[in-house]
């Protein structure tokens, strides 16, 4: 007698159910995968800032001072308020290169020449992984339009030094670096270097470096690590009123007073909004990142801390000064 074997198979309904279950599982896992990737990127970003902080301490051990934010070369005129002038030379990042395992680049740089000189372009146009946060987008090198060599380029990064006073580019009272209340760890107006002993508020209470957002536009200099005023950040850019302190990830949609104001501002910039500021007065870039909820910051003691974007704005500003004796508890 012939035996009949039953053939088993999925019905269309069963197949659709299985596909639906797989789709749900993927939908549930995807946010976890993305969160894990962001956690890894944030960890790498934290390590980058840690290395910058350690490099700064090693620089101090060697030279007995911290590097200035940037230097003005006397052979190219007098200290200028216009940050598009060609007289500015090395920045804090350039000076830290040998302490960040970039001695070869440092040795190529001619410190007697402006940063936009043809001799120095191969250095300042080099992308350095340790100066880039992996959470940010790809950054187009900025053009140097308006300077001595307008076709030269600067590579960009995501880390900025705290330059005082209230704005990044002031030096005189009442809003400038010369006022002890607003003195920051770094400055380029005037070209001065601070010492560890100058950090009277305590190194563990003072922010030295923060993340900033570079821009893909070639006409926007934010993040250009080798160029004056493009790799510093500040708590104010257009107003010194307390309500317009640029805390971490400040919402530029709220007011033009919260716009970034770098020397060059990309006209196509959508976020964060910006306005050019090449001259004395208001200017600077706010602390910002792609990380949800805040920014990574390196403190003067070499530690790195994630600072929430909900931090009290007065505490945030206090943490950016070095000898005002104000309250930065909670940073």
Helices and strands as residue ranges (DSSP letters): H 12-63, E 70-72, G 74-76, E 88-91, H 92-96, G 97-100, H 103-108, H 118-124, G 129-131, E 142-143, E 153-154, E 159-162, G 196-198, G 203-205, E 207-211, E 232-233, G 242-244, G 256-258, E 294-299, E 304-308, H 313-318
